Amino acid sequence: MEEFNKALEISPDYIEAIKNKGNVYYYLGDTVKALEWYELTVSKDPSYWNGYNNMGNVYYEEGDMVKAEEYYSKAAELCKDDVKPFNNLGDILIEGGRYEEAIENYNKAIALGLKNNELYSQSGFAYWQIAQGYTKENKKDEAWNYANKALDNYNKAGEENPDDPVPYFRAGIIYFNFGPKYIDKAIECMNKAVEKSPDNYKYLYARGQVYEGKGDTEKAKKDYEKALKLAEKEKDKEYVDKITEALKK
C-alpha cells in the first residue's frame, strides 16, 4: 500500500496503481474500500475493462450474483486481450444453470484468439450439463451430441494444458456414463487425472467407482482406502461417508 501511494503521489491518475490499491484492500478483506478504488478506475477511464472485472469480483465475493454478472458482462464487452472476464461471466452463468449462455461467452473469447484450458474445460462442463438434461428427458440423440461436444472441449483443454487433471477427470465421468463399452476409456482418463493429482481423494474415489463398475474390486478397494485416509485428513464428511459406504459394499 505504501508503494502504491507513492506511485499515486507522482501520478494521481495512474490507473494501474489505483487498481492495485483496490487489490490490496480486496486481499485484506475490505471489499467496501476495494470497490471504491475499482470504481475510481472506471470513472477515470470508462473503457478500462479490468476495473469492471474487479468490481464483479467484489460483488461475487459478497454473494450478489446479479451485480457480479452485470460487471463481468461489461468487462467482457470491453475486453479484447484477456480471458478473465469471459471465464468469470461463464462461471456465473453456469452457477445459474444458464449453460448455453455460458458456452456463448466462452466461444466469444476463443473467437478473439483468447483460449486456455479453463475456457475449454468449463465449456465442456456446460455441454455435459445440457447432455444430462436431455438424458433425463430420454432424448438420447441430443444427449449423445452434447456429450461428444463436452468430450471435444475436454480434449482441447488437455491440449492447452496437459498437466491440468480436471479435463481428464471430467472426461472419465462422461465415458463411465456411456456404459460398459467405454469403461476402459473411462479408466484411461481417470488414470491421467490421478497421475496429475495423486492425492486428490475425489479422483481416487471416482476411479474406484469405475474399477468397481468393471468388476475389478481389488483395484477399487485400493483406491477407496487411499481416498478415505485423504478425505479424513481434510475432514470432508461427505466424501468420508461416501467412501466408507463404498468400502462396506
Secondary structure, DSSP 8 states (H G I E B T S, - for coil): -HHHHHHHHH-TT-HHHHHHHHHHHHHTT-HHHHHHHHHHHHHH-TT-HHHHHHHHHHHHHTT-HHHHHHHHHHHHHH-SS-SHHHHHHHHHHHHTT-HHHHHHHHHHHHHTT---HHHHHHHHHHHHHHHHHHHHTT-HHHHHHHHHHHHHHHHHHHHH-TT-HHHHHHHHHHHHHT-GGGHHHHHHHHHHHHHH-TT-HHHHHHHHHHHHHHT-HHHHHHHHHHHHHHHHHHT-HHHHHHHHHHHH-
